[in-house]
Amino acid sequence: MLNNKNFNVLDMQFKTIIASSLPASWDIFTDPYVGASPRAIGEINSKESILSQEFIGILKEEYLH
């Protein structure tokens, strides 16, 4: 199914899939990137706007740290 050219996943959905595949101990780190952290109305979270490739890179760096 993922190999089908007509199957599309939005970037935010892909980041959510990646984040949910990690152990629960990563939730505090990943929540700001996938919009799971509560915030005030109108507050903009720049971490949510990064692309999934950037998110994967950040996760790899954090893992190596």
Phi and psi restraints in degrees (range 20) as a CNS / XPLOR table:
assign (resid 1 and name C) (resid 2 and name N)
       (resid 2 and name CA) (resid 2 and name C) 1.0 -69.0 20.0 2
assign (resid 2 and name N) (resid 2 and name CA)
       (resid 2 and name C) (resid 3 and name N) 1.0 -19.5 20.0 2
assign (resid 2 and name C) (resid 3 and name N)
       (resid 3 and name CA) (resid 3 and name C) 1.0 -84.1 20.0 2
assign (resid 3 and name N) (resid 3 and name CA)
       (resid 3 and name C) (resid 4 and name N) 1.0 -7.9 20.0 2
assign (resid 3 and name C) (resid 4 and name N)
       (resid 4 and name CA) (resid 4 and name C) 1.0 -74.3 20.0 2
assign (resid 4 and name N) (resid 4 and name CA)
       (resid 4 and name C) (resid 5 and name N) 1.0 125.0 20.0 2
assign (resid 4 and name C) (resid 5 and name N)
       (resid 5 and name CA) (resid 5 and name C) 1.0 -65.6 20.0 2
assign (resid 5 and name N) (resid 5 and name CA)
       (resid 5 and name C) (resid 6 and name N) 1.0 -17.6 20.0 2
assign (resid 5 and name C) (resid 6 and name N)
       (resid 6 and name CA) (resid 6 and name C) 1.0 -89.2 20.0 2
assign (resid 6 and name N) (resid 6 and name CA)
       (resid 6 and name C) (resid 7 and name N) 1.0 -4.8 20.0 2
assign (resid 6 and name C) (resid 7 and name N)
       (resid 7 and name CA) (resid 7 and name C) 1.0 -90.7 20.0 2
assign (resid 7 and name N) (resid 7 and name CA)
       (resid 7 and name C) (resid 8 and name N) 1.0 116.2 20.0 2
assign (resid 7 and name C) (resid 8 and name N)
       (resid 8 and name CA) (resid 8 and name C) 1.0 -119.3 20.0 2
assign (resid 8 and name N) (resid 8 and name CA)
       (resid 8 and name C) (resid 9 and name N) 1.0 139.3 20.0 2
assign (resid 8 and name C) (resid 9 and name N)
       (resid 9 and name CA) (resid 9 and name C) 1.0 -123.0 20.0 2
assign (resid 9 and name N) (resid 9 and name CA)
       (resid 9 and name C) (resid 10 and name N) 1.0 126.3 20.0 2
assign (resid 9 and name C) (resid 10 and name N)
       (resid 10 and name CA) (resid 10 and name C) 1.0 -63.7 20.0 2
assign (resid 10 and name N) (resid 10 and name CA)
       (resid 10 and name C) (resid 11 and name N) 1.0 151.0 20.0 2
assign (resid 10 and name C) (resid 11 and name N)
       (resid 11 and name CA) (resid 11 and name C) 1.0 -57.3 20.0 2
assign (resid 11 and name N) (resid 11 and name CA)
       (resid 11 and name C) (resid 12 and name N) 1.0 -43.1 20.0 2
assign (resid 11 and name C) (resid 12 and name N)
       (resid 12 and name CA) (resid 12 and name C) 1.0 -63.9 20.0 2
assign (resid 12 and name N) (resid 12 and name CA)
       (resid 12 and name C) (resid 13 and name N) 1.0 -37.9 20.0 2
assign (resid 12 and name C) (resid 13 and name N)
       (resid 13 and name CA) (resid 13 and name C) 1.0 -65.1 20.0 2
assign (resid 13 and name N) (resid 13 and name CA)
       (resid 13 and name C) (resid 14 and name N) 1.0 -40.5 20.0 2
assign (resid 13 and name C) (resid 14 and name N)
       (resid 14 and name CA) (resid 14 and name C) 1.0 -64.5 20.0 2
assign (resid 14 and name N) (resid 14 and name CA)
       (resid 14 and name C) (resid 15 and name N) 1.0 -42.0 20.0 2
assign (resid 14 and name C) (resid 15 and name N)
       (resid 15 and name CA) (resid 15 and name C) 1.0 -62.2 20.0 2
assign (resid 15 and name N) (resid 15 and name CA)
       (resid 15 and name C) (resid 16 and name N) 1.0 -38.1 20.0 2
assign (resid 15 and name C) (resid 16 and name N)
       (resid 16 and name CA) (resid 16 and name C) 1.0 -64.8 20.0 2
assign (resid 16 and name N) (resid 16 and name CA)
       (resid 16 and name C) (resid 17 and name N) 1.0 -41.1 20.0 2
assign (resid 16 and name C) (resid 17 and name N)
       (resid 17 and name CA) (resid 17 and name C) 1.0 -62.1 20.0 2
assign (resid 17 and name N) (resid 17 and name CA)
       (resid 17 and name C) (resid 18 and name N) 1.0 -45.0 20.0 2
assign (resid 17 and name C) (resid 18 and name N)
       (resid 18 and name CA) (resid 18 and name C) 1.0 -61.2 20.0 2
assign (resid 18 and name N) (resid 18 and name CA)
       (resid 18 and name C) (resid 19 and name N) 1.0 -48.9 20.0 2
assign (resid 18 and name C) (resid 19 and name N)
       (resid 19 and name CA) (resid 19 and name C) 1.0 -62.2 20.0 2
assign (resid 19 and name N) (resid 19 and name CA)
       (resid 19 and name C) (resid 20 and name N) 1.0 -39.4 20.0 2
assign (resid 19 and name C) (resid 20 and name N)
       (resid 20 and name CA) (resid 20 and name C) 1.0 -73.8 20.0 2
assign (resid 20 and name N) (resid 20 and name CA)
       (resid 20 and name C) (resid 21 and name N) 1.0 -15.9 20.0 2
assign (resid 20 and name C) (resid 21 and name N)
       (resid 21 and name CA) (resid 21 and name C) 1.0 -80.8 20.0 2
assign (resid 21 and name N) (resid 21 and name CA)
       (resid 21 and name C) (resid 22 and name N) 1.0 -11.8 20.0 2
assign (resid 21 and name C) (resid 22 and name N)
       (resid 22 and name CA) (resid 22 and name C) 1.0 -86.0 20.0 2
assign (resid 22 and name N) (resid 22 and name CA)
       (resid 22 and name C) (resid 23 and name N) 1.0 159.9 20.0 2
assign (resid 22 and name C) (resid 23 and name N)
       (resid 23 and name CA) (resid 23 and name C) 1.0 -61.0 20.0 2
assign (resid 23 and name N) (resid 23 and name CA)
       (resid 23 and name C) (resid 24 and name N) 1.0 155.6 20.0 2
assign (resid 23 and name C) (resid 24 and name N)
       (resid 24 and name CA) (resid 24 and name C) 1.0 -57.9 20.0 2
assign (resid 24 and name N) (resid 24 and name CA)
       (resid 24 and name C) (resid 25 and name N) 1.0 -25.4 20.0 2
assign (resid 24 and name C) (resid 25 and name N)
       (resid 25 and name CA) (resid 25 and name C) 1.0 -64.9 20.0 2
assign (resid 25 and name N) (resid 25 and name CA)
       (resid 25 and name C) (resid 26 and name N) 1.0 -15.6 20.0 2
assign (resid 25 and name C) (resid 26 and name N)
       (resid 26 and name CA) (resid 26 and name C) 1.0 -89.0 20.0 2
assign (resid 26 and name N) (resid 26 and name CA)
       (resid 26 and name C) (resid 27 and name N) 1.0 -7.9 20.0 2
assign (resid 26 and name C) (resid 27 and name N)
       (resid 27 and name CA) (resid 27 and name C) 1.0 -55.4 20.0 2
assign (resid 27 and name N) (resid 27 and name CA)
       (resid 27 and name C) (resid 28 and name N) 1.0 -43.8 20.0 2
assign (resid 27 and name C) (resid 28 and name N)
       (resid 28 and name CA) (resid 28 and name C) 1.0 -61.4 20.0 2
assign (resid 28 and name N) (resid 28 and name CA)
       (resid 28 and name C) (resid 29 and name N) 1.0 -36.1 20.0 2
assign (resid 28 and name C) (resid 29 and name N)
       (resid 29 and name CA) (resid 29 and name C) 1.0 -75.3 20.0 2
assign (resid 29 and name N) (resid 29 and name CA)
       (resid 29 and name C) (resid 30 and name N) 1.0 -41.7 20.0 2
assign (resid 29 and name C) (resid 30 and name N)
       (resid 30 and name CA) (resid 30 and name C) 1.0 -85.3 20.0 2
assign (resid 30 and name N) (resid 30 and name CA)
       (resid 30 and name C) (resid 31 and name N) 1.0 -25.0 20.0 2
assign (resid 30 and name C) (resid 31 and name N)
       (resid 31 and name CA) (resid 31 and name C) 1.0 -52.0 20.0 2
assign (resid 31 and name N) (resid 31 and name CA)
       (resid 31 and name C) (resid 32 and name N) 1.0 -44.6 20.0 2
assign (resid 31 and name C) (resid 32 and name N)
       (resid 32 and name CA) (resid 32 and name C) 1.0 -62.1 20.0 2
assign (resid 32 and name N) (resid 32 and name CA)
       (resid 32 and name C) (resid 33 and name N) 1.0 -24.5 20.0 2
assign (resid 32 and name C) (resid 33 and name N)
       (resid 33 and name CA) (resid 33 and name C) 1.0 -84.2 20.0 2
assign (resid 33 and name N) (resid 33 and name CA)
       (resid 33 and name C) (resid 34 and name N) 1.0 -21.3 20.0 2
assign (resid 33 and name C) (resid 34 and name N)
       (resid 34 and name CA) (resid 34 and name C) 1.0 -113.9 20.0 2
assign (resid 34 and name N) (resid 34 and name CA)
       (resid 34 and name C) (resid 35 and name N) 1.0 7.5 20.0 2
assign (resid 34 and name C) (resid 35 and name N)
       (resid 35 and name CA) (resid 35 and name C) 1.0 79.8 20.0 2
assign (resid 35 and name N) (resid 35 and name CA)
       (resid 35 and name C) (resid 36 and name N) 1.0 18.9 20.0 2
assign (resid 35 and name C) (resid 36 and name N)
       (resid 36 and name CA) (resid 36 and name C) 1.0 -86.4 20.0 2
assign (resid 36 and name N) (resid 36 and name CA)
       (resid 36 and name C) (resid 37 and name N) 1.0 -12.7 20.0 2
assign (resid 36 and name C) (resid 37 and name N)
       (resid 37 and name CA) (resid 37 and name C) 1.0 -83.4 20.0 2
assign (resid 37 and name N) (resid 37 and name CA)
       (resid 37 and name C) (resid 38 and name N) 1.0 132.2 20.0 2
assign (resid 37 and name C) (resid 38 and name N)
       (resid 38 and name CA) (resid 38 and name C) 1.0 -69.0 20.0 2
assign (resid 38 and name N) (resid 38 and name CA)
       (resid 38 and name C) (resid 39 and name N) 1.0 147.2 20.0 2
assign (resid 38 and name C) (resid 39 and name N)
       (resid 39 and name CA) (resid 39 and name C) 1.0 -153.2 20.0 2
assign (resid 39 and name N) (resid 39 and name CA)
       (resid 39 and name C) (resid 40 and name N) 1.0 168.6 20.0 2
assign (resid 39 and name C) (resid 40 and name N)
       (resid 40 and name CA) (resid 40 and name C) 1.0 -69.8 20.0 2
assign (resid 40 and name N) (resid 40 and name CA)
       (resid 40 and name C) (resid 41 and name N) 1.0 153.7 20.0 2
assign (resid 40 and name C) (resid 41 and name N)
       (resid 41 and name CA) (resid 41 and name C) 1.0 -60.5 20.0 2
assign (resid 41 and name N) (resid 41 and name CA)
       (resid 41 and name C) (resid 42 and name N) 1.0 131.0 20.0 2
assign (resid 41 and name C) (resid 42 and name N)
       (resid 42 and name CA) (resid 42 and name C) 1.0 86.5 20.0 2
assign (resid 42 and name N) (resid 42 and name CA)
       (resid 42 and name C) (resid 43 and name N) 1.0 -9.2 20.0 2
assign (resid 42 and name C) (resid 43 and name N)
       (resid 43 and name CA) (resid 43 and name C) 1.0 -73.3 20.0 2
assign (resid 43 and name N) (resid 43 and name CA)
       (resid 43 and name C) (resid 44 and name N) 1.0 132.4 20.0 2
assign (resid 43 and name C) (resid 44 and name N)
       (resid 44 and name CA) (resid 44 and name C) 1.0 -100.2 20.0 2
assign (resid 44 and name N) (resid 44 and name CA)
       (resid 44 and name C) (resid 45 and name N) 1.0 132.8 20.0 2
assign (resid 44 and name C) (resid 45 and name N)
       (resid 45 and name CA) (resid 45 and name C) 1.0 -109.5 20.0 2
assign (resid 45 and name N) (resid 45 and name CA)
       (resid 45 and name C) (resid 46 and name N) 1.0 108.5 20.0 2
assign (resid 45 and name C) (resid 46 and name N)
       (resid 46 and name CA) (resid 46 and name C) 1.0 -66.8 20.0 2
assign (resid 46 and name N) (resid 46 and name CA)
       (resid 46 and name C) (resid 47 and name N) 1.0 -22.6 20.0 2
assign (resid 46 and name C) (resid 47 and name N)
       (resid 47 and name CA) (resid 47 and name C) 1.0 -67.0 20.0 2
assign (resid 47 and name N) (resid 47 and name CA)
       (resid 47 and name C) (resid 48 and name N) 1.0 -29.0 20.0 2
assign (resid 47 and name C) (resid 48 and name N)
       (resid 48 and name CA) (resid 48 and name C) 1.0 -68.9 20.0 2
assign (resid 48 and name N) (resid 48 and name CA)
       (resid 48 and name C) (resid 49 and name N) 1.0 -23.6 20.0 2
assign (resid 48 and name C) (resid 49 and name N)
       (resid 49 and name CA) (resid 49 and name C) 1.0 -86.3 20.0 2
assign (resid 49 and name N) (resid 49 and name CA)
       (resid 49 and name C) (resid 50 and name N) 1.0 -5.6 20.0 2
assign (resid 49 and name C) (resid 50 and name N)
       (resid 50 and name CA) (resid 50 and name C) 1.0 -71.6 20.0 2
assign (resid 50 and name N) (resid 50 and name CA)
       (resid 50 and name C) (resid 51 and name N) 1.0 152.5 20.0 2
assign (resid 50 and name C) (resid 51 and name N)
       (resid 51 and name CA) (resid 51 and name C) 1.0 -76.6 20.0 2
assign (resid 51 and name N) (resid 51 and name CA)
       (resid 51 and name C) (resid 52 and name N) 1.0 160.7 20.0 2
assign (resid 51 and name C) (resid 52 and name N)
       (resid 52 and name CA) (resid 52 and name C) 1.0 -61.9 20.0 2
assign (resid 52 and name N) (resid 52 and name CA)
       (resid 52 and name C) (resid 53 and name N) 1.0 -34.6 20.0 2
assign (resid 52 and name C) (resid 53 and name N)
       (resid 53 and name CA) (resid 53 and name C) 1.0 -63.2 20.0 2
assign (resid 53 and name N) (resid 53 and name CA)
       (resid 53 and name C) (resid 54 and name N) 1.0 -40.8 20.0 2
assign (resid 53 and name C) (resid 54 and name N)
       (resid 54 and name CA) (resid 54 and name C) 1.0 -64.8 20.0 2
assign (resid 54 and name N) (resid 54 and name CA)
       (resid 54 and name C) (resid 55 and name N) 1.0 -41.1 20.0 2
assign (resid 54 and name C) (resid 55 and name N)
       (resid 55 and name CA) (resid 55 and name C) 1.0 -60.6 20.0 2
assign (resid 55 and name N) (resid 55 and name CA)
       (resid 55 and name C) (resid 56 and name N) 1.0 -43.9 20.0 2
assign (resid 55 and name C) (resid 56 and name N)
       (resid 56 and name CA) (resid 56 and name C) 1.0 -62.4 20.0 2
assign (resid 56 and name N) (resid 56 and name CA)
       (resid 56 and name C) (resid 57 and name N) 1.0 -42.2 20.0 2
assign (resid 56 and name C) (resid 57 and name N)
       (resid 57 and name CA) (resid 57 and name C) 1.0 -61.4 20.0 2
assign (resid 57 and name N) (resid 57 and name CA)
       (resid 57 and name C) (resid 58 and name N) 1.0 -42.0 20.0 2
assign (resid 57 and name C) (resid 58 and name N)
       (resid 58 and name CA) (resid 58 and name C) 1.0 -63.9 20.0 2
assign (resid 58 and name N) (resid 58 and name CA)
       (resid 58 and name C) (resid 59 and name N) 1.0 -41.9 20.0 2
assign (resid 58 and name C) (resid 59 and name N)
       (resid 59 and name CA) (resid 59 and name C) 1.0 -63.2 20.0 2
assign (resid 59 and name N) (resid 59 and name CA)
       (resid 59 and name C) (resid 60 and name N) 1.0 -42.0 20.0 2
assign (resid 59 and name C) (resid 60 and name N)
       (resid 60 and name CA) (resid 60 and name C) 1.0 -63.3 20.0 2
assign (resid 60 and name N) (resid 60 and name CA)
       (resid 60 and name C) (resid 61 and name N) 1.0 -42.7 20.0 2
assign (resid 60 and name C) (resid 61 and name N)
       (resid 61 and name CA) (resid 61 and name C) 1.0 -63.3 20.0 2
assign (resid 61 and name N) (resid 61 and name CA)
       (resid 61 and name C) (resid 62 and name N) 1.0 -43.0 20.0 2
assign (resid 61 and name C) (resid 62 and name N)
       (resid 62 and name CA) (resid 62 and name C) 1.0 -63.9 20.0 2
assign (resid 62 and name N) (resid 62 and name CA)
       (resid 62 and name C) (resid 63 and name N) 1.0 -40.0 20.0 2
assign (resid 62 and name C) (resid 63 and name N)
       (resid 63 and name CA) (resid 63 and name C) 1.0 -62.5 20.0 2
assign (resid 63 and name N) (resid 63 and name CA)
       (resid 63 and name C) (resid 64 and name N) 1.0 -42.9 20.0 2
assign (resid 63 and name C) (resid 64 and name N)
       (resid 64 and name CA) (resid 64 and name C) 1.0 -70.1 20.0 2
assign (resid 64 and name N) (resid 64 and name CA)
       (resid 64 and name C) (resid 65 and name N) 1.0 -27.6 20.0 2
